[in-house]
Amino acid sequence: MGQDLVDIQDLMLLLGYTDPRSVKKWCKQRDIPILSLGLKKYVSQHILTQYIDNQLVKFDKGNTSANFHLGKSNQETKLAQTPLENMKYGNLKLPKKLRPKGLFLFCNACDTHYADDKKVNCKCGRLVYKAVIHVPGTKRDVRPKVLAAQDFKSAITEFLDFKEELKTNNFQKIAIKKTLVAPTLLVDCF
């Protein structure tokens, strides 16, 4: 999973920006989704490579007289010419009977949760899997997480891992580390 994602800081250096907000704006203008995993933000390497290949094909078509050739087959060139809207997360499945409680399809554009893939009426096609775990002992407190999974099986495993991680961390997103601090002053002993 980590090999499929590019850190937003690495992309910032690649593009020559000095501020992560510029990279977010660049991705938004080009319809490249940004995935948030904890405090870090990532971009899918596949979609980023697809966008770069698409730009190279456009450059090659504009410079047919130049001696610059991509060296790709026709099938790869056709794949590079497909628009990014088709590459978004629009074909995700979530069977109603197999869905664990707390796993949803979520549309990033419409900000809507769907409990079943048959009920999806969103035309944006920007669906992702989202885990929403209820914190026991509270009325409405939840811990949400957008999952990076692309299919149902990996979404369930990622959902269960997230649920176990929350249980071990006492439903905190970041692990609380207990450290023993030896007092340096006499006042700190009391």
C-alpha positions in Angstrom: 0.0 0.0 0.0 2.8 2.4 0.9 4.4 1.9 -2.5 1.2 3.0 -4.3 1.1 6.4 -2.6 3.3 9.5 -3.0 3.7 11.8 0.0 2.4 15.3 -0.7 5.8 16.7 0.5 7.6 14.6 -2.2 5.2 15.9 -4.8 5.8 19.5 -3.5 9.6 19.0 -4.2 8.9 17.4 -7.6 6.7 20.4 -8.7 9.0 23.0 -7.2 6.5 24.4 -4.7 7.4 25.6 -1.2 3.9 25.4 0.3 1.7 22.3 0.6 -1.4 24.4 -0.1 0.0 25.1 -3.6 0.3 21.3 -4.2 -3.3 20.8 -2.9 -4.6 23.5 -5.3 -2.5 22.0 -8.2 -4.1 18.6 -7.5 -7.6 20.0 -7.2 -7.3 21.8 -10.6 -6.2 18.6 -12.3 -8.8 16.4 -10.5 -6.1 14.3 -8.7 -7.6 13.1 -5.4 -5.6 13.6 -2.2 -5.9 10.8 0.4 -5.6 11.7 4.1 -4.1 8.9 6.3 -3.8 10.3 9.8 -2.0 13.6 9.6 -0.2 12.9 6.4 -1.6 13.5 2.9 -0.9 11.3 -0.1 -1.6 11.1 -3.8 -2.1 7.9 -5.7 1.0 7.1 -7.7 -1.1 5.4 -10.4 -3.3 8.5 -11.0 -0.3 10.8 -10.9 1.6 8.7 -13.4 -1.5 8.5 -15.6 -1.7 12.3 -15.6 1.9 12.7 -16.5 1.6 10.1 -19.3 -1.4 12.0 -20.6 0.5 15.3 -20.7 3.4 13.6 -22.5 1.0 12.2 -25.1 -0.4 15.7 -25.6 3.2 17.1 -25.9 4.1 14.4 -28.4 1.0 15.1 -30.6 1.9 18.8 -30.6 5.5 18.2 -31.6 5.1 15.6 -34.4 8.0 17.1 -36.3 10.4 16.8 -33.3 12.4 13.6 -32.8 10.8 13.0 -29.4 9.1 9.6 -29.2 7.5 7.9 -26.2 8.2 4.4 -27.4 4.8 3.1 -26.2 2.4 0.7 -27.9 -1.0 1.9 -29.2 -2.7 0.2 -26.2 -0.6 2.1 -23.7 -1.2 5.4 -25.6 -5.0 4.8 -25.6 -4.8 4.2 -21.8 -2.9 7.4 -21.4 -5.6 9.3 -23.3 -8.4 8.2 -21.1 -9.7 11.1 -19.0 -9.0 11.1 -15.2 -12.8 11.1 -14.5 -12.9 7.5 -15.6 -10.0 6.7 -13.3 -11.7 8.0 -10.1 -13.2 5.7 -7.6 -16.6 5.2 -9.2 -16.8 1.4 -9.5 -16.6 0.5 -5.8 -18.8 -2.3 -4.5 -20.4 -2.5 -1.0 -22.8 -5.5 -0.7 -25.5 -4.8 1.8 -25.4 -8.3 3.4 -21.6 -8.4 3.8 -21.1 -4.8 5.0 -19.8 -4.5 8.5 -21.4 -1.9 10.7 -19.4 1.4 10.3 -18.2 0.8 6.7 -19.7 3.2 4.1 -19.2 4.4 0.6 -18.5 8.2 0.8 -18.6 10.7 -2.0 -15.9 13.4 -1.5 -17.7 15.9 -3.8 -21.2 15.6 -2.5 -20.2 14.8 1.2 -22.7 11.9 1.3 -22.5 8.5 3.0 -24.0 5.4 1.3 -24.6 2.2 3.1 -25.2 0.2 -0.1 -23.7 0.4 -3.6 -27.2 0.1 -5.1 -28.4 3.3 -3.4 -25.6 5.4 -4.8 -27.1 8.2 -7.0 -24.1 10.4 -7.2 -22.9 11.5 -10.6 -19.5 12.8 -9.5 -17.9 9.4 -9.4 -15.6 10.4 -6.5 -16.5 7.6 -4.2 -14.1 6.2 -1.5 -14.5 3.7 1.3 -14.9 5.3 4.7 -14.8 3.8 8.2 -16.9 5.5 10.9 -16.3 3.9 14.3 -18.6 4.9 17.2 -16.7 5.6 20.5 -18.3 3.5 23.3 -19.8 5.5 26.2 -20.6 8.6 24.1 -23.7 9.7 22.3 -22.4 10.9 19.0 -18.6 10.7 19.1 -17.1 8.9 16.2 -13.7 8.3 14.7 -13.8 8.5 10.9 -11.2 7.5 8.4 -11.1 7.5 4.6 -9.7 4.2 3.5 -7.2 3.8 0.7 -8.7 0.5 -0.5 -9.8 0.0 -4.1 -11.9 -3.2 -3.6 -14.2 -4.6 -1.1 -11.9 -7.2 0.4 -9.0 -4.8 1.1 -11.5 -2.3 2.4 -12.8 -4.8 5.0 -9.2 -5.7 6.1 -8.3 -2.0 6.4 -11.5 -1.3 8.3 -10.8 -4.1 10.8 -7.2 -3.0 11.2 -8.4 0.6 11.9 -11.0 -0.7 14.4 -8.4 -2.8 16.2 -6.0 0.1 16.3 -8.6 2.3 17.9 -9.4 -0.3 20.5 -5.7 -0.7 21.4 -5.3 3.1 21.6 -8.5 3.6 23.8 -10.3 5.2 20.8 -7.6 7.8 20.2 -6.4 8.3 16.6 -2.8 8.8 17.8 -1.2 6.4 20.2 -0.7 7.8 23.6 2.7 7.0 24.9 3.4 6.9 28.6 6.8 8.0 29.5 8.4 8.0 32.9 9.9 11.4 33.6 12.3 11.6 36.5 11.7 14.9 38.4 14.5 17.3 38.2 13.3 19.7 40.9 12.3 18.9 44.4 9.0 20.7 43.9 8.1 18.2 41.0 8.2 15.3 43.5 5.1 16.5 45.3 
